């Protein structure tokens, strides 16, 4: 037992690595994950709309993109883009692998988020689109104002789950060889663990990952529960003051 604690829970090494984890590692992990999530969400919506298009020249490239980036291991994509494009784009990004790491994570995220959006949009009843068209909306306007917002609302838990995956996948950017001030949580823990021969710094890094991901996991469960059970509203008019519950599909049910 003493051997276990000295290998994984040596508080001297844990306190030694914590300042760097919080000051440098946490910041860079959040930058990598958040920036990739934003770019991936925008690209994912484009991929989803293309995938739902009736035009084959839009639908098939989206399908091919999704199959490739969902089918390849994340580390392979990061290395190919970070090292391969790093040589081709050296005049633009120089020798800094940080932007290429964000690009790789964004492309991976876009493939998954695109499928999430596509599933959400397809789950919206066809009558919503038909009713919008009957009111005089064009197809594009009906999709933008009616169908897509409902689809996005339904997949919010899956989107938060994808952000959690990005937080964890950001550790793979380590393989591109980041500068000292660009190191994320895993790299900082790994560096001290390699220098000391003790795994306690990695345990400390894992703890910080849990501080990020566990609350997000509970947030996913909360959002999912709210979307499933709906919310209660009460009419302002006393004569019409029966309580109703709005379900996940937006339908009102008297209580």
Secondary structure by P-SEA (a helix, b strand, c coil): caaaaaaccaaaaaaaaaaaaaacaaaaaaaaaaaaaaaaaaaaaaaaaaaacccaaaaaaaaaaaaaaaaccaaaaaaaaacaaaaaacccccccaaaaaaaaaaaaaaaaaaaaaaaaaaaccaaaaaaaaaacccaaaaaacccaaaaaaaaaaaaaaaaaaaaaacccccccccccccccaaaaaaaaaaacccaaaaaaaaaaaaaccaaaaaaaaaaaaaaabbbbbbbcccccccbbbbccccccccc
